[in-house]
Amino acid sequence: MLVSQIIRNKPQQGVITVSPGSSLGDAAKLLSQKRIGAVVVSQDGEKVAGILSERDIVRELGKRGAECLSDKVDDVMTRSVFGCSPEDSTDLVLQTMTQKRFRHLPVMEGEKMIALVSIGDVVAAKMSELQLEKDALTGMIMGY
């Protein structure tokens, strides 16, 4: 299965972003409201400046306490963001996520971000693919 198939099945709400310079507190509030695990830091919604996850915020809270919530996302975000393309396989994306310990990858067409996939999206797609294979094999054995 390809990433393009995963993003085709995602609800069309777009990628949730925050602008550089936003506070960690505002980003945390957005993550909570949208019930998501990461937000892309982007000035225009297309170019990725960084990514900020729940884990990033929790680590800062653990180190410094609630005072960090007034800091800017730029100070905490991951700047070196790995992405994937719509043509990448789910196997490659899972391998990247596992090796790099990422839960979210922006889907890029050139320099433009077109979607964000989570490990949950990729695992659900793989499970669906495995179910289809199981059903096909069962059908072959049963003579359907």
VEXGUZA-171427 format. One record per atom (N, C-alpha, C): x, y, z; residue in three letters. Coordinates in steps of 0.001 Angstrom, whole numbers, padded with zeros to 6 digits, always signed. Example, Ala and Ser with C-alpha at 12.3 -4.5 7.8 and 13.67 -1.06 7.14 Angstrom:
2
+013190-005690+007800ALA
+012300-004500+007800ALA
+013200-003300+007800ALA
+012850-002250+007080SER
+013670-001060+007140SER
+012900+000030+007870SER
This chain:
144
+000848-001178+000000MET
+000000+000000+000000MET
+000892+001240+000000MET
+000417+002284-000642LEU
+001169+003526-000752LEU
+000594+004603+000165LEU
+001427+005563+000511VAL
+001001+006691+001337VAL
-000162+007429+000681VAL
-000153+007526-000640SER
-001243+008225-001344SER
-002597+007585-001039SER
-002613+006264-000864GLN
-003867+005580-000533GLN
-004312+005903+000891GLN
-003360+006059+001784ILE
-003690+006405+003172ILE
-004285+007812+003230ILE
-003632+008766+002569ILE
-004122+010146+002683ILE
-005437+010343+001936ILE
-005701+009511+000950ARG
-006978+009584+000243ARG
-008125+009213+001180ARG
-007857+008343+002159ASN
-008895+007875+003081ASN
-008992+008700+004355ASN
-008101+009679+004531LYS
-008148+010513+005729LYS
-009238+011572+005586LYS
-009844+011975+006704PRO
-010809+013078+006639PRO
-010122+014332+006098PRO
-010824+015093+005312GLN
-010242+016266+004652GLN
-010275+017488+005559GLN
-009525+017472+006650GLN
-009453+018653+007506GLN
-008153+019401+007303GLN
-007267+018877+006463GLY
-005987+019527+006226GLY
-005018+019259+007354GLY
-003836+019787+007213VAL
-002809+019625+008232VAL
-002942+020765+009234VAL
-002986+020413+010499ILE
-003077+021413+011555ILE
-001676+021997+011762ILE
-001572+023314+011672THR
-000280+023979+011821THR
-000370+025111+012834THR
+000798+025493+013325VAL
+000938+026719+014109VAL
+002046+027537+013465VAL
+001974+028822+013637SER
+002990+029712+013081SER
+004220+029726+013977SER
+005396+029897+013368PRO
+006577+030123+014198PRO
+006311+031321+015108PRO
+006787+031256+016310GLY
+006551+032343+017265GLY
+005363+032104+018170GLY
+004538+031101+017848SER
+003418+030759+018732SER
+003976+030217+020049SER
+003190+030339+021099SER
+003647+029852+022400SER
+003388+028355+022536SER
+004183+027713+023400LEU
+003957+026294+023689LEU
+002571+026082+024285LEU
+002139+027026+025093GLY
+000806+026933+025689GLY
-000287+026918+024639GLY
-000172+027793+023642ASP
-001157+027816+022555ASP
-001114+026517+021754ASP
+000088+026008+021511ALA
+000227+024745+020777ALA
-000383+023594+021576ALA
-000151+023576+022882ALA
-000715+022520+023733ALA
-002235+022578+023725ALA
-002781+023784+023765LYS
-004234+023955+023732LYS
-004801+023424+022403LYS
-004116+023719+021303LEU
-004548+023253+019981LEU
-004498+021725+019901LEU
-003420+021128+020406LEU
-003309+019669+020411LEU
-004475+019049+021194LEU
-004803+019649+022320SER
-005899+019150+023149SER
-007249+019312+022452SER
-007493+020483+021891GLN
-008769+020746+021220GLN
-008989+019828+020024GLN
-007951+019617+019253LYS
-008060+018814+018033LYS
-007849+017320+018286LYS
-007439+016986+019515ARG
-007192+015584+019896ARG
-006171+014936+018950ARG
-005048+015641+018786ILE
-003965+015162+017928ILE
-002670+015123+018731ILE
-001670+014422+018201GLY
-000424+014227+018931GLY
+000718+015109+018491GLY
+000561+015812+017391ALA
+001633+016681+016901ALA
+001046+017764+016017ALA
+001785+018834+015921VAL
+001387+019948+015073VAL
+002619+020384+014274VAL
+002387+020712+013029VAL
+003469+021180+012166VAL
+003623+022681+012355VAL
+004874+023108+012464VAL
+005169+024539+012559VAL
+005440+025023+011135VAL
+004602+025956+010682SER
+004692+026425+009309SER
+004133+027836+009211SER
+004823+028667+008467GLN
+004362+030040+008263GLN
+003186+030092+007292GLN
+003220+029227+006274ASP
+002214+029301+005212ASP
+001357+028049+005050ASP
+001571+027046+005890GLY
+000807+025803+005790GLY
+001326+024844+004738GLY
+002410+025217+004049GLU
+002979+024359+003009GLU
+004446+024014+003260GLU
+005223+024984+003694LYS
+006644+024745+003991LYS
+006767+024394+005465LYS
+007502+023321+005744VAL
+007639+022827+007108VAL
+008874+023458+007755VAL
+008635+024220+008833ALA
+009746+024782+009604ALA
+010170+023830+010708ALA
+009205+023032+011179GLY
+009473+022082+012257GLY
+008211+021340+012619GLY
+008344+020475+013601ILE
+007189+019736+014104ILE
+007282+019700+015626ILE
+006148+019832+016277LEU
+006083+019859+017734LEU
+005100+018784+018175LEU
+005567+017903+019029SER
+004713+016809+019494SER
+004373+016979+020975SER
+003406+016199+021399GLU
+003058+016163+022820GLU
+004281+015826+023653GLU
+005067+014882+023158ARG
+006279+014467+023877ARG
+007226+015637+024084ARG
+007394+016465+023045ASP
+008285+017624+023163ASP
+007824+018541+024294ASP
+006534+018780+024362ILE
+005984+019671+025385ILE
+006137+019051+026772ILE
+005843+017768+026892VAL
+005947+017090+028191VAL
+007390+017086+028692VAL
+008333+016865+027793ARG
+009749+016891+028200ARG
+010130+018260+028761ARG
+009684+019327+028096GLU
+009980+020675+028586GLU
+009308+020928+029926GLU
+008058+020490+030056LEU
+007362+020647+031335LEU
+008108+019913+032445LEU
+008591+018714+032138GLY
+009334+017938+033128GLY
+010633+018600+033529GLY
+011291+019249+032581LYS
+012570+019912+032864LYS
+012393+021229+033612LYS
+011412+022026+033168ARG
+011346+023410+033625ARG
+010043+023808+034302ARG
+009037+022960+034211GLY
+007764+023310+034812GLY
+006910+024156+033881GLY
+005793+024626+034408ALA
+004781+025325+033613ALA
+005274+026632+033009ALA
+006361+027187+033524GLU
+006877+028447+032962GLU
+007265+028314+031495GLU
+007555+027083+031051CYS
+007952+026885+029647CYS
+006796+027117+028685CYS
+005568+027120+029175LEU
+004419+027270+028288LEU
+004355+028640+027612LEU
+005085+029591+028135SER
+005134+030902+027478SER
+006265+030974+026449SER
+007114+029959+026387ASP
+008184+029913+025381ASP
+007601+029744+023992ASP
+008405+030016+023018LYS
+007976+029887+021622LYS
+008182+028452+021130LYS
+007303+028013+020237VAL
+007421+026656+019677VAL
+008767+026483+018980VAL
+009314+027565+018446ASP
+010599+027523+017747ASP
+011718+026996+018641ASP
+011601+027234+019962ASP
+012641+026831+020902ASP
+012609+025349+021225ASP
+011494+024683+020952VAL
+011318+023294+021372VAL
+011093+022341+020200VAL
+010585+022849+019104MET
+010221+021988+017966MET
+011423+021225+017418MET
+011133+020133+016744THR
+012147+019406+015994THR
+012307+020112+014661THR
+013512+020559+014389ARG
+013768+021319+013158ARG
+014120+020417+011980ARG
+014793+019333+012272SER
+015199+018407+011216SER
+014068+017388+011021SER
+013120+017740+010177VAL
+011915+016935+009996VAL
+012087+015984+008814VAL
+011811+014721+009073PHE
+011804+013727+008007PHE
+010400+013664+007453PHE
+010291+013570+006161GLY
+008994+013450+005518GLY
+008956+012225+004638GLY
+007856+012050+003979CYS
+007702+010960+003021CYS
+006962+011526+001816CYS
+006892+010734+000765SER
+006177+011176-000427SER
+004944+010302-000619SER
+003988+010758-001405PRO
+002787+009952-001651PRO
+003105+008603-002288PRO
+004238+008491-002970GLU
+004607+007253-003650GLU
+005330+006258-002739GLU
+005661+006654-001515ASP
+006350+005754-000591ASP
+005403+004652-000121ASP
+005972+003489+000137SER
+005180+002362+000633SER
+004981+002490+002139SER
+003934+001851+002633THR
+003688+001858+004069THR
+004822+001141+004802THR
+005422+000137+004173ASP
+006543-000563+004800ASP
+007708+000402+005035ASP
+008021+001222+004039LEU
+009110+002194+004169LEU
+008790+003220+005248LEU
+007559+003688+005281VAL
+007159+004688+006273VAL
+007231+004093+007683VAL
+006749+002864+007850LEU
+006838+002215+009171LEU
+008285+002037+009594LEU
+009131+001661+008661GLN
+010554+001482+008957GLN
+011170+002812+009399GLN
+010869+003878+008686THR
+011389+005201+009036THR
+010896+005630+010410THR
+009603+005470+010652MET
+009035+005872+011935MET
+009664+005075+013083MET
+009881+003792+012867THR
+010457+002943+013912THR
+011916+003308+014171THR
+012704+003418+013112GLN
+014127+003718+013264GLN
+014364+005102+013847GLN
+013614+006083+013406LYS
+013811+007470+013847LYS
+013003+007813+015091LYS
+012111+006894+015504ARG
+011254+007083+016681ARG
+010332+008296+016529ARG
+009729+008399+015325PHE
+008753+009442+015032PHE
+007371+008818+014997PHE
+006384+009575+015374ARG
+004995+009118+015285ARG
+004228+009829+014181ARG
+004824+010873+013616HIS
+004165+011664+012577HIS
+005161+012031+011497HIS
+004731+011931+010246LEU
+005570+012329+009120LEU
+004755+013206+008174LEU
+005292+014361+007816PRO
+004639+015159+006779PRO
+004773+014445+005433PRO
+003724+014517+004640VAL
+003758+013978+003283VAL
+004065+015155+002372VAL
+005153+015019+001618MET
+005663+016137+000829MET
+005590+015845-000664MET
+005212+016862-001414GLU
+005351+016867-002870GLU
+006329+017988-003165GLU
+007576+017610-003387GLY
+008622+018613-003520GLY
+008824+019292-002182GLY
+008717+020601-002161GLU
+008870+021388-000926GLU
+007530+021665-000246GLU
+006432+021176-000842LYS
+005091+021488-000344LYS
+004529+020317+000474LYS
+004080+020626+001701MET
+003439+019630+002546MET
+001979+019493+002113MET
+001563+018253+001840ILE
+000188+018039+001402ILE
-000653+017280+002425ILE
+000013+016636+003397ALA
-000716+015873+004414ALA
+000242+015535+005550ALA
-000300+014934+006587LEU
+000480+014435+007704LEU
-000045+013046+008015LEU
+000846+012060+008099VAL
+000416+010714+008468VAL
+000980+010368+009837VAL
+000165+009692+010609SER
+000584+009252+011942SER
+000851+007757+011903SER
+001512+007292+012925ILE
+001775+005859+013006ILE
+000449+005094+013070ILE
-000559+005694+013683GLY
-001882+005075+013723GLY
-002481+004918+012343GLY
-002312+005933+011494ASP
-002801+005857+010111ASP
-002141+004698+009367ASP
-000822+004586+009544VAL
-000062+003577+008806VAL
-000374+002172+009326VAL
-000475+002019+010630VAL
-000812+000709+011201VAL
-002211+000287+010769VAL
-003172+001197+010783ALA
-004534+000875+010344ALA
-004546+000438+008880ALA
-003761+001115+008044ALA
-003683+000744+006623ALA
-003066-000637+006456ALA
-002020-000923+007219LYS
-001381-002242+007146LYS
-002344-003330+007622LYS
-003094-003066+008671MET
-004058-004053+009167MET
-005141-004325+008124MET
-005597-003283+007465SER
-006592-003427+006405SER
-006033-004268+005256SER
-004799-003984+004889GLU
-004135-004730+003831GLU
-003987-006209+004204GLU
-003609-006477+005443LEU
-003473-007864+005907LEU
-004822-008579+005918LEU
-005880-007870+006289GLN
-007215-008475+006294GLN
-007646-008854+004875GLN
-007362-007977+003913LEU
-007690-008276+002512LEU
-006925-009512+002027LEU
-005640-009585+002387GLU
-004840-010754+001999GLU
-005383-012025+002646GLU
-005755-011938+003911LYS
-006317-013090+004620LYS
-007603-013547+003951LYS
-008470-012590+003627ASP
-009739-012932+002979ASP
-009506-013570+001614ASP
-008535-013068+000861ALA
-008234-013638-000460ALA
-007702-015058-000320ALA
-006812-015279+000636LEU
-006266-016619+000849LEU
-007344-017595+001329LEU
-008190-017107+002226THR
-009293-017954+002714THR
-010202-018324+001551THR
-010492-017356+000696GLY
-011328-017615-000472GLY
-010698-018638-001401GLY
-009399-018549-001586MET
-008708-019510-002438MET
-008773-020910-001857MET
-008576-021024-000569ILE
-008590-022333+000093ILE
-010004-022934+000058ILE
-010990-022082+000280MET
-012382-022552+000340MET
-012963-022737-001061MET
-012263-022256-002097GLY
-012721-022428-003454GLY
-013717-021381-003917GLY
-013664-020179-003318TYR
-014575-019098-003735TYR
-014130-018478-005011TYR
